[in-house]
Amino acid sequence: MESNNEAREQLRAAERAEAAPYVDYPPDPRWISPAFGVLATLLALAANLHDHPGWSSVPSTLVVLGVVGYVLWQRRRRGTQPYGTAPRELTRVYRWYLGGAIVIGTALLVMGYWAPLWLALPVAFLAGTLGLLWFIRAYDRAATRVRKRLA
């Protein structure tokens, strides 16, 4: 019997170690959601400037640099980059975030093309900010469930 318990405990320890990069992390600073709002605003601005190719590349480049910079900053701040399969509780959050990002990004591009800037830019800022706020809160709740399950 003891050998079965030891094997189970070793499996749980391995699962905890595998999940650690996903659930053990410092809290995000308060400015991160508005920063994503700014990136969303730049995306809408780039779409609005489609008639001016020289100018539209500036906000587009800033969006790409901002996203890459964010990923590199998170990797350095956390000390790791999660790889492999995420715990099942987080997979659902990732799917919702990806779907929401596609819908919001598409809507921002469409709005950037056809809506006036006075409407497109504030809506883009709010969509980017609130979208990331939702993700941060949903991720924290799911990570808490993972920590409780593996405790």
C-alpha positions in Angstrom: 0.0 0.0 0.0 2.7 2.5 0.9 4.3 2.1 -2.5 1.0 3.1 -4.2 0.8 6.2 -2.0 4.4 7.1 -2.7 3.8 6.7 -6.4 0.7 8.9 -6.2 2.6 11.6 -4.3 5.4 11.5 -6.8 2.9 12.0 -9.6 1.2 14.9 -7.8 4.7 16.5 -7.2 5.4 16.2 -10.9 2.1 17.7 -11.8 2.7 20.6 -9.4 6.1 21.2 -11.0 4.6 21.1 -14.5 1.9 23.6 -13.5 4.2 25.9 -11.5 5.2 28.3 -14.5 1.5 28.8 -15.1 0.3 29.4 -11.6 3.3 30.8 -9.6 3.8 34.4 -10.9 4.0 37.9 -9.5 0.8 40.1 -9.8 0.6 42.2 -12.9 1.1 46.0 -12.4 -2.0 48.2 -12.6 -0.8 49.9 -15.8 -0.8 46.8 -17.9 -4.5 46.8 -18.9 -4.4 50.5 -20.0 -1.2 49.8 -21.9 -3.1 47.1 -23.9 -5.8 49.7 -24.4 -3.2 51.9 -26.0 -2.0 49.1 -28.3 -5.7 48.5 -29.3 -6.0 52.2 -30.0 -2.9 52.1 -32.2 -4.3 49.2 -34.1 -7.5 51.1 -34.9 -5.4 54.2 -35.8 -3.3 52.1 -38.2 -6.5 50.8 -39.9 -7.9 54.4 -40.1 -4.7 55.6 -41.9 -4.9 52.9 -44.6 -5.1 55.7 -47.2 -1.7 56.9 -46.0 0.7 54.0 -46.3 3.7 55.8 -44.9 1.8 56.9 -41.8 -0.1 53.6 -41.2 3.1 51.7 -40.8 4.1 53.7 -37.7 1.2 52.6 -35.4 1.3 49.1 -36.8 5.0 48.8 -36.0 4.3 50.2 -32.5 1.7 47.5 -31.9 4.0 44.7 -32.9 6.9 46.1 -30.8 4.5 46.5 -27.9 3.3 42.9 -28.0 6.8 41.5 -28.4 8.1 43.8 -25.7 5.3 42.6 -23.4 6.1 38.9 -24.0 9.8 39.4 -23.4 9.1 41.6 -20.2 6.8 38.9 -18.8 9.4 36.2 -19.4 12.1 38.2 -17.6 9.7 39.2 -14.8 8.5 35.6 -14.2 11.8 34.0 -14.7 10.3 31.5 -17.1 8.1 31.1 -20.1 5.4 28.4 -19.7 5.7 25.6 -22.3 3.8 22.5 -22.8 0.2 21.8 -22.0 -1.4 24.2 -19.6 -3.5 22.8 -16.7 -7.0 22.1 -17.8 -8.5 24.9 -15.7 -6.4 27.5 -17.7 -7.0 26.0 -21.1 -10.6 27.2 -21.1 -9.5 30.8 -20.2 -6.9 30.7 -23.0 -9.6 29.7 -25.5 -11.9 32.4 -24.5 -9.1 35.0 -24.6 -8.0 33.9 -28.0 -11.6 34.0 -29.3 -12.2 37.4 -27.7 -8.9 38.8 -29.1 -9.8 37.7 -32.6 -13.3 39.2 -32.4 -12.1 42.4 -30.8 -9.1 42.8 -33.2 -11.4 42.2 -36.2 -13.9 44.7 -34.9 -11.2 47.3 -34.3 -9.9 46.9 -37.8 -13.3 47.2 -39.3 -14.1 50.2 -37.1 -10.8 51.7 -37.8 -11.5 51.6 -41.6 -15.1 52.9 -41.5 -15.8 54.7 -38.2 -14.6 58.2 -37.5 -11.5 58.5 -35.3 -13.4 60.3 -32.5 -15.5 57.0 -32.1 -12.9 54.4 -33.1 -10.1 55.4 -30.8 -12.0 55.6 -27.4 -13.9 52.3 -28.2 -10.6 50.6 -29.1 -9.0 51.8 -25.9 -11.9 50.6 -23.8 -12.0 47.2 -25.7 -8.3 46.6 -25.2 -8.3 47.7 -21.5 -11.4 45.8 -20.5 -10.5 42.7 -22.5 -7.2 42.4 -20.7 -8.8 43.1 -17.3 -11.2 40.3 -17.9 -8.4 37.9 -18.9 -6.3 38.8 -15.8 -9.2 38.2 -13.5 -10.3 35.0 -15.2 -6.7 33.7 -15.3 -6.3 34.5 -11.6 -9.5 32.6 -10.7 -8.4 29.6 -12.8 -4.9 29.6 -11.4 -6.3 29.6 -7.9 -8.4 26.5 -8.7 -5.3 24.8 -10.1 -3.3 25.7 -6.9 -6.1 24.3 -4.7 -6.4 21.1 -6.7 -2.7 20.5 -6.6 -2.2 21.4 -2.9 
